[in-house]
Amino acid sequence: MPQSLNVLVIGGSGFLSGTLAARAVAEGHSVTVVTRGQRELPEGVSGIAVDRHDQPAFKKAISKASRHWDLVVDCIAYDPSDARQDIDVFPGMADHLVFVSTDFVFNPAHRIFPQPEITDHYTPGENYGSKKRLCELEFLNSDTGEMVWSIVRPCHIYGPGSLLGCLPEHGRDPELISKIRLGKPLKLVGGGHFLQQPILAGDLSDLMLSLHGNEKSHGEIFCTAGPDIIESREYYNIIADVLGADHPEIVEIPVGKFLAENPQSCSFACHRIYSHAKLEATGARVPTTPISDGLRQHTESLL
């Protein structure tokens, strides 16, 4: 029987954070989440209602909880100030903090396949990926005392609790099931030929929980992806198979046109293939759910 942990999830009523909270409860852990109190909490979870962007109130609320956390997972930090907040508040109050970054930190023009964690080329400009990289640097360049940390870089996260769709113009598309059932064409950047390794939210949650007590994960950054490499268009074909519908016709959005109109979305227009070698070496729970099984779970949850 695994050790019961005191787990704190920041953002615990969202998609990934809600999945993580539910998985942690199912494993027998005591789970508390920090949210703004605007959504219902997962069953068996306690809540701390505070807006993390009100930094004095956040620090006061965490302190008032009077708990020592075995594991803190920050699922929603985006700005470097959020990472600095974690580094300011949790040392002395937590043993291990896991920070959820993104594979968008990698510069799309300089990727290698499979992409390892170490690179000389991070995404330029001011965007989601570059801000997440600045968050990573806050941890890399700070002293967190006796609190250890780990960083995960998931690629496309899917699963129950989220909308379907992994590529513009049909990323998180609320009408996707209806369009596939009606036989409507789908417009995909590059014709949907970019390779991806989507990761099921449940697998990512199990992975993060398994990092606690794992000394090989301390102070380390990990690429986190699913076990299957597929063309993005295959993602939509699998959904059609679950629905018992014909595979959708794919209309190509030329990559050059897409990037000219959406330069901030360049991280979608590239192959996203990752090595799990570093993660496997720690003995952590590496994602194993086949994309066909995960997308069946996801699609059926929306029907």
Phi and psi in degrees as GROMACS dihedral restraints (atoms count N, CA, C in turn):
[ dihedral_restraints ]
;  ai    aj    ak    al  type     phi  dphi    fc
    3     4     5     6     1   -65.9    20    10
    4     5     6     7     1   153.8    20    10
    6     7     8     9     1   -60.5    20    10
    7     8     9    10     1   137.3    20    10
    9    10    11    12     1   -80.6    20    10
   10    11    12    13     1   128.8    20    10
   12    13    14    15     1  -113.0    20    10
   13    14    15    16     1   152.7    20    10
   15    16    17    18     1   -88.7    20    10
   16    17    18    19     1   111.9    20    10
   18    19    20    21     1  -114.2    20    10
   19    20    21    22     1   132.5    20    10
   21    22    23    24     1  -116.2    20    10
   22    23    24    25     1   125.9    20    10
   24    25    26    27     1  -114.3    20    10
   25    26    27    28     1   122.4    20    10
   27    28    29    30     1   -89.3    20    10
   28    29    30    31     1   117.4    20    10
   30    31    32    33     1    91.8    20    10
   31    32    33    34     1    35.1    20    10
   33    34    35    36     1   -74.5    20    10
   34    35    36    37     1     6.0    20    10
   36    37    38    39     1  -112.1    20    10
   37    38    39    40     1     8.7    20    10
   39    40    41    42     1   -88.9    20    10
   40    41    42    43     1  -164.5    20    10
   42    43    44    45     1   -67.5    20    10
   43    44    45    46     1   -69.6    20    10
   45    46    47    48     1   -65.5    20    10
   46    47    48    49     1   -45.2    20    10
   48    49    50    51     1   -64.0    20    10
   49    50    51    52     1   -38.9    20    10
   51    52    53    54     1   -66.1    20    10
   52    53    54    55     1   -39.4    20    10
   54    55    56    57     1   -63.3    20    10
   55    56    57    58     1   -45.2    20    10
   57    58    59    60     1   -60.1    20    10
   58    59    60    61     1   -45.6    20    10
   60    61    62    63     1   -60.5    20    10
   61    62    63    64     1   -44.3    20    10
   63    64    65    66     1   -65.3    20    10
   64    65    66    67     1   -41.0    20    10
   66    67    68    69     1   -65.9    20    10
   67    68    69    70     1   -38.1    20    10
   69    70    71    72     1   -66.6    20    10
   70    71    72    73     1   -40.9    20    10
   72    73    74    75     1   -61.6    20    10
   73    74    75    76     1   -43.2    20    10
   75    76    77    78     1   -62.0    20    10
   76    77    78    79     1   -27.1    20    10
   78    79    80    81     1   -84.5    20    10
   79    80    81    82     1    -2.2    20    10
   81    82    83    84     1    93.2    20    10
   82    83    84    85     1    12.6    20    10
   84    85    86    87     1   -84.4    20    10
   85    86    87    88     1   155.3    20    10
   87    88    89    90     1   -87.2    20    10
   88    89    90    91     1   118.2    20    10
   90    91    92    93     1  -119.9    20    10
   91    92    93    94     1   129.9    20    10
   93    94    95    96     1  -123.4    20    10
   94    95    96    97     1   143.2    20    10
   96    97    98    99     1  -124.4    20    10
   97    98    99   100     1   148.2    20    10
   99   100   101   102     1  -103.7    20    10
  100   101   102   103     1   116.6    20    10
  102   103   104   105     1  -140.7    20    10
  103   104   105   106     1   172.3    20    10
  105   106   107   108     1   -82.8    20    10
  106   107   108   109     1     0.9    20    10
  108   109   110   111     1    78.9    20    10
  109   110   111   112     1    21.3    20    10
  111   112   113   114     1   -99.0    20    10
  112   113   114   115     1    -7.8    20    10
  114   115   116   117     1  -129.3    20    10
  115   116   117   118     1   156.9    20    10
  117   118   119   120     1   -68.5    20    10
  118   119   120   121     1   140.4    20    10
  120   121   122   123     1   -84.5    20    10
  121   122   123   124     1   151.4    20    10
  123   124   125   126     1   -59.0    20    10
  124   125   126   127     1   152.2    20    10
  126   127   128   129     1   -61.0    20    10
  127   128   129   130     1   136.8    20    10
  129   130   131   132     1    83.4    20    10
  130   131   132   133     1     9.8    20    10
  132   133   134   135     1  -112.5    20    10
  133   134   135   136     1   138.1    20    10
  135   136   137   138     1   -92.8    20    10
  136   137   138   139     1   156.0    20    10
  138   139   140   141     1  -126.0    20    10
  139   140   141   142     1   147.5    20    10
  141   142   143   144     1  -117.8    20    10
  142   143   144   145     1   112.1    20    10
  144   145   146   147     1   -91.3    20    10
  145   146   147   148     1   108.2    20    10
  147   148   149   150     1  -163.3    20    10
  148   149   150   151     1   148.6    20    10
  150   151   152   153     1   -87.8    20    10
  151   152   153   154     1   117.9    20    10
  153   154   155   156     1   -61.1    20    10
  154   155   156   157     1   -22.4    20    10
  156   157   158   159     1   -76.4    20    10
  157   158   159   160     1   -12.1    20    10
  159   160   161   162     1   -90.7    20    10
  160   161   162   163     1    86.8    20    10
  162   163   164   165     1   -62.1    20    10
  163   164   165   166     1   -42.9    20    10
  165   166   167   168     1   -62.0    20    10
  166   167   168   169     1   -40.8    20    10
  168   169   170   171     1   -66.7    20    10
  169   170   171   172     1   -37.8    20    10
  171   172   173   174     1   -61.9    20    10
  172   173   174   175     1   -48.6    20    10
  174   175   176   177     1   -62.5    20    10
  175   176   177   178     1   -40.8    20    10
  177   178   179   180     1   -65.4    20    10
  178   179   180   181     1   -41.9    20    10
  180   181   182   183     1   -66.4    20    10
  181   182   183   184     1   -40.5    20    10
  183   184   185   186     1   -65.8    20    10
  184   185   186   187     1   -43.0    20    10
  186   187   188   189     1   -65.1    20    10
  187   188   189   190     1   -40.3    20    10
  189   190   191   192     1   -65.6    20    10
  190   191   192   193     1   -25.5    20    10
  192   193   194   195     1   -64.3    20    10
  193   194   195   196     1   -22.9    20    10
  195   196   197   198     1    51.5    20    10
  196   197   198   199     1    47.1    20    10
  198   199   200   201     1  -124.5    20    10
  199   200   201   202     1   150.4    20    10
  201   202   203   204     1  -104.2    20    10
  202   203   204   205     1   126.9    20    10
  204   205   206   207     1   -97.5    20    10
  205   206   207   208     1   127.9    20    10
  207   208   209   210     1   -70.4    20    10
  208   209   210   211     1   -38.2    20    10
  210   211   212   213     1  -143.0    20    10
  211   212   213   214     1   128.8    20    10
  213   214   215   216     1  -115.2    20    10
  214   215   216   217     1   132.2    20    10
  216   217   218   219     1  -122.2    20    10
  217   218   219   220     1   119.1    20    10
  219   220   221   222     1   -97.3    20    10
  220   221   222   223     1   104.7    20    10
  222   223   224   225     1   -91.6    20    10
  223   224   225   226     1   -11.4    20    10
  225   226   227   228     1  -124.0    20    10
  226   227   228   229     1    -2.0    20    10
  228   229   230   231     1   -60.7    20    10
  229   230   231   232     1   137.0    20    10
  231   232   233   234     1  -133.4    20    10
  232   233   234   235     1   -40.7    20    10
  234   235   236   237     1   -96.6    20    10
  235   236   237   238     1   148.1    20    10
  237   238   239   240     1   -53.3    20    10
  238   239   240   241     1   -28.6    20    10
  240   241   242   243     1   -65.3    20    10
  241   242   243   244     1   -28.3    20    10
  243   244   245   246     1   -67.6    20    10
  244   245   246   247     1   -42.1    20    10
  246   247   248   249     1   -65.2    20    10
  247   248   249   250     1   -41.0    20    10
  249   250   251   252     1   -62.9    20    10
  250   251   252   253     1   -35.5    20    10
  252   253   254   255     1   -61.2    20    10
  253   254   255   256     1   -46.0    20    10
  255   256   257   258     1   -57.3    20    10
  256   257   258   259     1   -43.9    20    10
  258   259   260   261     1   -69.8    20    10
  259   260   261   262     1   -29.6    20    10
  261   262   263   264     1   -79.0    20    10
  262   263   264   265     1   -40.7    20    10
  264   265   266   267     1   -86.6    20    10
  265   266   267   268     1   -41.9    20    10
  267   268   269   270     1   -91.6    20    10
  268   269   270   271     1   -24.4    20    10
  270   271   272   273     1   -56.7    20    10
  271   272   273   274     1   133.3    20    10
  273   274   275   276     1    89.6    20    10
  274   275   276   277     1   -16.7    20    10
  276   277   278   279     1  -115.6    20    10
  277   278   279   280     1    -9.8    20    10
  279   280   281   282     1  -143.9    20    10
  280   281   282   283     1   148.6    20    10
  282   283   284   285     1   -84.9    20    10
  283   284   285   286     1   -39.8    20    10
  285   286   287   288     1  -145.5    20    10
  286   287   288   289     1   129.9    20    10
  288   289   290   291     1  -118.0    20    10
  289   290   291   292     1   128.7    20    10
  291   292   293   294     1  -107.3    20    10
  292   293   294   295     1   126.7    20    10
  294   295   296   297     1  -108.1    20    10
  295   296   297   298     1   127.6    20    10
  297   298   299   300     1   -90.9    20    10
  298   299   300   301     1   109.5    20    10
  300   301   302   303     1   -97.5    20    10
  301   302   303   304     1  -142.0    20    10
  303   304   305   306     1  -159.6    20    10
  304   305   306   307     1   154.5    20    10
  306   307   308   309     1   -72.9    20    10
  307   308   309   310     1    -8.8    20    10
  309   310   311   312     1   -69.8    20    10
  310   311   312   313     1    -4.2    20    10
  312   313   314   315     1   -67.3    20    10
  313   314   315   316     1   -22.8    20    10
  315   316   317   318     1   -80.3    20    10
  316   317   318   319     1   138.1    20    10
  318   319   320   321     1   -69.5    20    10
  319   320   321   322     1   119.9    20    10
  321   322   323   324     1   -58.7    20    10
  322   323   324   325     1   -26.6    20    10
  324   325   326   327     1   -82.0    20    10
  325   326   327   328     1    -7.0    20    10
  327   328   329   330     1  -134.3    20    10
  328   329   330   331     1    32.5    20    10
  330   331   332   333     1   -82.1    20    10
  331   332   333   334     1   154.3    20    10
  333   334   335   336     1  -121.7    20    10
  334   335   336   337     1   164.1    20    10
  336   337   338   339     1  -129.2    20    10
  337   338   339   340     1   120.2    20    10
  339   340   341   342     1   -74.3    20    10
  340   341   342   343     1   152.3    20    10
  342   343   344   345     1   -81.9    20    10
  343   344   345   346     1   119.8    20    10
  345   346   347   348     1   -83.3    20    10
  346   347   348   349     1   179.0    20    10
  348   349   350   351     1   -69.9    20    10
  349   350   351   352     1   -33.7    20    10
  351   352   353   354     1   -87.7    20    10
  352   353   354   355     1   131.4    20    10
  354   355   356   357     1  -152.2    20    10
  355   356   357   358     1   155.4    20    10
  357   358   359   360     1   -95.9    20    10
  358   359   360   361     1     1.6    20    10
  360   361   362   363     1  -128.2    20    10
  361   362   363   364     1    98.7    20    10
  363   364   365   366     1  -100.5    20    10
  364   365   366   367     1   159.7    20    10
  366   367   368   369     1   -64.0    20    10
  367   368   369   370     1   133.7    20    10
  369   370   371   372     1   -85.4    20    10
  370   371   372   373     1   174.0    20    10
  372   373   374   375     1    81.3    20    10
  373   374   375   376     1  -164.1    20    10
  375   376   377   378     1  -119.2    20    10
  376   377   378   379     1   102.4    20    10
  378   379   380   381     1  -153.4    20    10
  379   380   381   382     1  -175.3    20    10
  381   382   383   384     1   -56.4    20    10
  382   383   384   385     1   -48.0    20    10
  384   385   386   387     1   -66.0    20    10
  385   386   387   388     1   -41.7    20    10
  387   388   389   390     1   -68.3    20    10
  388   389   390   391     1   -34.6    20    10
  390   391   392   393     1   -70.0    20    10
  391   392   393   394     1   -38.3    20    10
  393   394   395   396     1   -62.6    20    10
  394   395   396   397     1   -37.5    20    10
  396   397   398   399     1   -64.3    20    10
  397   398   399   400     1   -39.0    20    10
  399   400   401   402     1   -62.9    20    10
  400   401   402   403     1   -35.9    20    10
  402   403   404   405     1   -62.2    20    10
  403   404   405   406     1   -44.4    20    10
  405   406   407   408     1   -57.7    20    10
  406   407   408   409     1   -42.5    20    10
  408   409   410   411     1   -64.7    20    10
  409   410   411   412     1   -30.6    20    10
  411   412   413   414     1   -59.0    20    10
  412   413   414   415     1   -43.0    20    10
  414   415   416   417     1   -70.4    20    10
  415   416   417   418     1   -43.1    20    10
  417   418   419   420     1   -63.5    20    10
  418   419   420   421     1   -29.0    20    10
  420   421   422   423     1  -105.7    20    10
  421   422   423   424     1    10.6    20    10
  423   424   425   426     1  -118.3    20    10
  424   425   426   427     1   158.2    20    10
  426   427   428   429     1   -98.5    20    10
  427   428   429   430     1   114.0    20    10
  429   430   431   432     1  -102.5    20    10
  430   431   432   433     1    17.4    20    10
  432   433   434   435     1    62.1    20    10
  433   434   435   436     1  -134.1    20    10
  435   436   437   438     1   -81.4    20    10
  436   437   438   439     1    -8.6    20    10
  438   439   440   441     1   -79.4    20    10
  439   440   441   442     1   122.7    20    10
  441   442   443   444     1   -92.7    20    10
  442   443   444   445     1   162.6    20    10
  444   445   446   447     1  -140.0    20    10
  445   446   447   448     1   157.5    20    10
  447   448   449   450     1  -139.8    20    10
  448   449   450   451     1   151.9    20    10
  450   451   452   453     1  -124.9    20    10
  451   452   453   454     1   133.5    20    10
  453   454   455   456     1  -113.8    20    10
  454   455   456   457     1   143.4    20    10
  456   457   458   459     1  -118.9    20    10
  457   458   459   460     1    80.9    20    10
  459   460   461   462     1   -71.1    20    10
  460   461   462   463     1   151.9    20    10
  462   463   464   465     1   -92.2    20    10
  463   464   465   466     1  -145.6    20    10
  465   466   467   468     1   -60.5    20    10
  466   467   468   469     1   121.6    20    10
  468   469   470   471     1   -99.1    20    10
  469   470   471   472     1   131.2    20    10
  471   472   473   474     1  -134.9    20    10
  472   473   474   475     1   170.4    20    10
  474   475   476   477     1   137.3    20    10
  475   476   477   478     1   169.9    20    10
  477   478   479   480     1   -51.8    20    10
  478   479   480   481     1   136.9    20    10
  480   481   482   483     1   105.6    20    10
  481   482   483   484     1    -7.4    20    10
  483   484   485   486     1  -128.8    20    10
  484   485   486   487     1   166.0    20    10
  486   487   488   489     1   -81.7    20    10
  487   488   489   490     1   158.9    20    10
  489   490   491   492     1   -85.5    20    10
  490   491   492   493     1   157.3    20    10
  492   493   494   495     1   118.7    20    10
  493   494   495   496     1   129.8    20    10
  495   496   497   498     1  -121.7    20    10
  496   497   498   499     1     0.0    20    10
  498   499   500   501     1  -152.0    20    10
  499   500   501   502     1   136.5    20    10
  501   502   503   504     1   -57.1    20    10
  502   503   504   505     1   140.0    20    10
  504   505   506   507     1   -92.7    20    10
  505   506   507   508     1    14.6    20    10
  507   508   509   510     1  -123.8    20    10
  508   509   510   511     1    46.8    20    10
  510   511   512   513     1   -92.6    20    10
  511   512   513   514     1   126.8    20    10
  513   514   515   516     1    50.0    20    10
  514   515   516   517     1    50.6    20    10
  516   517   518   519     1   -89.4    20    10
  517   518   519   520     1   113.4    20    10
  519   520   521   522     1   -66.4    20    10
  520   521   522   523     1   -16.6    20    10
  522   523   524   525     1  -103.6    20    10
  523   524   525   526     1     9.4    20    10
  525   526   527   528     1   -61.5    20    10
  526   527   528   529     1   -46.4    20    10
  528   529   530   531     1   -59.7    20    10
  529   530   531   532     1   -44.6    20    10
  531   532   533   534     1   -61.9    20    10
  532   533   534   535     1   -43.1    20    10
  534   535   536   537     1   -63.7    20    10
  535   536   537   538     1   -42.1    20    10
  537   538   539   540     1   -67.6    20    10
  538   539   540   541     1   -42.4    20    10
  540   541   542   543     1   -62.9    20    10
  541   542   543   544     1   -34.2    20    10
  543   544   545   546     1   -84.9    20    10
  544   545   546   547     1    -3.4    20    10
  546   547   548   549     1    75.0    20    10
  547   548   549   550     1    24.1    20    10
  549   550   551   552     1   -77.6    20    10
  550   551   552   553     1   144.0    20    10
  552   553   554   555     1   -64.4    20    10
  553   554   555   556     1   151.7    20    10
  555   556   557   558     1  -112.4    20    10
  556   557   558   559     1   133.5    20    10
  558   559   560   561     1   -95.6    20    10
  559   560   561   562     1   117.2    20    10
  561   562   563   564     1  -126.4    20    10
  562   563   564   565     1   138.2    20    10
  564   565   566   567     1   -58.9    20    10
  565   566   567   568     1   131.8    20    10
  567   568   569   570     1    64.2    20    10
  568   569   570   571     1    19.9    20    10
  570   571   572   573     1    69.3    20    10
  571   572   573   574     1    12.7    20    10
  573   574   575   576     1    75.3    20    10
  574   575   576   577     1    21.5    20    10
  576   577   578   579     1   -90.2    20    10
  577   578   579   580     1    -3.7    20    10
  579   580   581   582     1   -67.4    20    10
  580   581   582   583     1   139.6    20    10
  582   583   584   585     1   -85.9    20    10
  583   584   585   586     1   140.3    20    10
  585   586   587   588     1  -138.7    20    10
  586   587   588   589     1   164.9    20    10
  588   589   590   591     1  -132.5    20    10
  589   590   591   592     1    70.1    20    10
  591   592   593   594     1   -57.7    20    10
  592   593   594   595     1   145.1    20    10
  594   595   596   597     1  -117.4    20    10
  595   596   597   598     1   130.4    20    10
  597   598   599   600     1   -70.1    20    10
  598   599   600   601     1   134.0    20    10
  600   601   602   603     1   -56.8    20    10
  601   602   603   604     1   -36.6    20    10
  603   604   605   606     1   -64.1    20    10
  604   605   606   607     1   -40.2    20    10
  606   607   608   609     1   -64.5    20    10
  607   608   609   610     1   -43.4    20    10
  609   610   611   612     1   -63.5    20    10
  610   611   612   613     1   -39.1    20    10
  612   613   614   615     1   -63.4    20    10
  613   614   615   616     1   -46.0    20    10
  615   616   617   618     1   -61.6    20    10
  616   617   618   619     1   -39.8    20    10
  618   619   620   621     1   -60.0    20    10
  619   620   621   622     1   -48.2    20    10
  621   622   623   624     1   -65.1    20    10
  622   623   624   625     1   -39.5    20    10
  624   625   626   627     1   -63.4    20    10
  625   626   627   628     1   -33.1    20    10
  627   628   629   630     1   -74.4    20    10
  628   629   630   631     1   -11.0    20    10
  630   631   632   633     1   -76.1    20    10
  631   632   633   634     1   -22.4    20    10
  633   634   635   636     1   -62.5    20    10
  634   635   636   637     1   133.0    20    10
  636   637   638   639     1    77.9    20    10
  637   638   639   640     1     3.0    20    10
  639   640   641   642     1   -99.3    20    10
  640   641   642   643     1    98.5    20    10
  642   643   644   645     1   -60.7    20    10
  643   644   645   646     1   -27.8    20    10
  645   646   647   648     1   -69.8    20    10
  646   647   648   649     1   -13.0    20    10
  648   649   650   651     1   -94.3    20    10
  649   650   651   652     1    -7.4    20    10
  651   652   653   654     1   -69.4    20    10
  652   653   654   655     1   127.8    20    10
  654   655   656   657     1    68.3    20    10
  655   656   657   658     1    24.1    20    10
  657   658   659   660     1  -120.5    20    10
  658   659   660   661     1   155.8    20    10
  660   661   662   663     1  -114.9    20    10
  661   662   663   664     1   137.4    20    10
  663   664   665   666     1  -130.2    20    10
  664   665   666   667     1   132.2    20    10
  666   667   668   669     1   -69.1    20    10
  667   668   669   670     1   134.3    20    10
  669   670   671   672     1  -131.9    20    10
  670   671   672   673     1   114.6    20    10
  672   673   674   675     1  -141.8    20    10
  673   674   675   676     1   168.5    20    10
  675   676   677   678     1   -75.1    20    10
  676   677   678   679     1   174.6    20    10
  678   679   680   681     1   -79.9    20    10
  679   680   681   682     1   -16.6    20    10
  681   682   683   684     1  -110.7    20    10
  682   683   684   685     1   134.9    20    10
  684   685   686   687     1   -99.9    20    10
  685   686   687   688     1   121.4    20    10
  687   688   689   690     1  -135.7    20    10
  688   689   690   691     1   155.3    20    10
  690   691   692   693     1   -67.6    20    10
  691   692   693   694     1   144.8    20    10
  693   694   695   696     1   -57.5    20    10
  694   695   696   697     1   -34.3    20    10
  696   697   698   699     1   -65.1    20    10
  697   698   699   700     1   -29.1    20    10
  699   700   701   702     1   -66.1    20    10
  700   701   702   703     1   -32.6    20    10
  702   703   704   705     1   -52.7    20    10
  703   704   705   706     1   -45.0    20    10
  705   706   707   708     1   -73.6    20    10
  706   707   708   709     1   -32.5    20    10
  708   709   710   711     1   -65.8    20    10
  709   710   711   712     1   -38.0    20    10
  711   712   713   714     1   -63.7    20    10
  712   713   714   715     1   -41.1    20    10
  714   715   716   717     1   -61.1    20    10
  715   716   717   718     1   -43.1    20    10
  717   718   719   720     1   -60.4    20    10
  718   719   720   721     1   -40.9    20    10
  720   721   722   723     1   -61.1    20    10
  721   722   723   724     1   -42.2    20    10
  723   724   725   726     1   -61.5    20    10
  724   725   726   727     1   -38.2    20    10
  726   727   728   729     1   -79.5    20    10
  727   728   729   730     1   -10.6    20    10
  729   730   731   732     1    71.4    20    10
  730   731   732   733     1    28.6    20    10
  732   733   734   735     1  -108.7    20    10
  733   734   735   736     1   164.9    20    10
  735   736   737   738     1   -67.3    20    10
  736   737   738   739     1   151.4    20    10
  738   739   740   741     1   -62.7    20    10
  739   740   741   742     1   135.8    20    10
  741   742   743   744     1   -69.4    20    10
  742   743   744   745     1   148.3    20    10
  744   745   746   747     1   -70.4    20    10
  745   746   747   748     1   134.0    20    10
  747   748   749   750     1  -105.9    20    10
  748   749   750   751     1   124.0    20    10
  750   751   752   753     1  -101.4    20    10
  751   752   753   754     1   125.4    20    10
  753   754   755   756     1   -79.8    20    10
  754   755   756   757     1   130.3    20    10
  756   757   758   759     1   -95.0    20    10
  757   758   759   760     1   115.2    20    10
  759   760   761   762     1   -56.3    20    10
  760   761   762   763     1   136.6    20    10
  762   763   764   765     1   -60.0    20    10
  763   764   765   766     1   -43.8    20    10
  765   766   767   768     1   -60.0    20    10
  766   767   768   769     1   -43.1    20    10
  768   769   770   771     1   -64.4    20    10
  769   770   771   772     1   -44.1    20    10
  771   772   773   774     1   -61.1    20    10
  772   773   774   775     1   -45.7    20    10
  774   775   776   777     1   -68.9    20    10
  775   776   777   778     1   -33.7    20    10
  777   778   779   780     1   -64.2    20    10
  778   779   780   781     1   -36.1    20    10
  780   781   782   783     1   -89.3    20    10
  781   782   783   784     1   -21.4    20    10
  783   784   785   786     1  -137.3    20    10
  784   785   786   787     1    61.2    20    10
  786   787   788   789     1   -60.2    20    10
  787   788   789   790     1   -26.0    20    10
  789   790   791   792     1   -73.1    20    10
  790   791   792   793     1   -12.3    20    10
  792   793   794   795     1  -105.5    20    10
  793   794   795   796     1    25.4    20    10
  795   796   797   798     1   -62.6    20    10
  796   797   798   799     1   -25.0    20    10
  798   799   800   801     1   -69.5    20    10
  799   800   801   802     1   -13.7    20    10
  801   802   803   804     1   -81.0    20    10
  802   803   804   805     1   -27.1    20    10
  804   805   806   807     1   -95.4    20    10
  805   806   807   808     1    60.1    20    10
  807   808   809   810     1  -164.5    20    10
  808   809   810   811     1   165.7    20    10
  810   811   812   813     1   -74.8    20    10
  811   812   813   814     1   142.4    20    10
  813   814   815   816     1  -127.4    20    10
  814   815   816   817     1    84.4    20    10
  816   817   818   819     1  -123.9    20    10
  817   818   819   820     1   131.3    20    10
  819   820   821   822     1  -130.6    20    10
  820   821   822   823     1   151.9    20    10
  822   823   824   825     1   -91.5    20    10
  823   824   825   826     1   135.8    20    10
  825   826   827   828     1   -99.9    20    10
  826   827   828   829     1    10.3    20    10
  828   829   830   831     1   -57.4    20    10
  829   830   831   832     1   -44.8    20    10
  831   832   833   834     1   -66.1    20    10
  832   833   834   835     1   -42.9    20    10
  834   835   836   837     1   -64.5    20    10
  835   836   837   838     1   -44.1    20    10
  837   838   839   840     1   -60.5    20    10
  838   839   840   841     1   -34.5    20    10
  840   841   842   843     1   -66.7    20    10
  841   842   843   844     1   -19.4    20    10
  843   844   845   846     1   -82.2    20    10
  844   845   846   847     1   -18.8    20    10
  846   847   848   849     1    83.2    20    10
  847   848   849   850     1     8.4    20    10
  849   850   851   852     1   -69.3    20    10
  850   851   852   853     1   167.3    20    10
  852   853   854   855     1   -76.5    20    10
  853   854   855   856     1   100.8    20    10
  855   856   857   858     1   -78.3    20    10
  856   857   858   859     1   137.4    20    10
  858   859   860   861     1   -55.5    20    10
  859   860   861   862     1   136.9    20    10
  861   862   863   864     1  -130.5    20    10
  862   863   864   865     1    -9.0    20    10
  864   865   866   867     1   -69.4    20    10
  865   866   867   868     1   119.8    20    10
  867   868   869   870     1   -58.9    20    10
  868   869   870   871     1   146.0    20    10
  870   871   872   873     1   -59.2    20    10
  871   872   873   874     1   -33.8    20    10
  873   874   875   876     1   -65.4    20    10
  874   875   876   877     1   -40.8    20    10
  876   877   878   879     1   -69.7    20    10
  877   878   879   880     1   -43.4    20    10
  879   880   881   882     1   -64.7    20    10
  880   881   882   883     1   -42.5    20    10
  882   883   884   885     1   -70.2    20    10
  883   884   885   886     1   -28.2    20    10
  885   886   887   888     1   -64.6    20    10
  886   887   888   889     1   -46.7    20    10
  888   889   890   891     1   -57.4    20    10
  889   890   891   892     1   -46.4    20    10
  891   892   893   894     1   -64.7    20    10
  892   893   894   895     1   -48.7    20    10
  894   895   896   897     1   -63.6    20    10
  895   896   897   898     1   -47.0    20    10
  897   898   899   900     1   -64.4    20    10
  898   899   900   901     1   -28.0    20    10
  900   901   902   903     1   -68.1    20    10
  901   902   903   904     1   -19.6    20    10
  903   904   905   906     1   -97.8    20    10
  904   905   906   907     1    -7.8    20    10
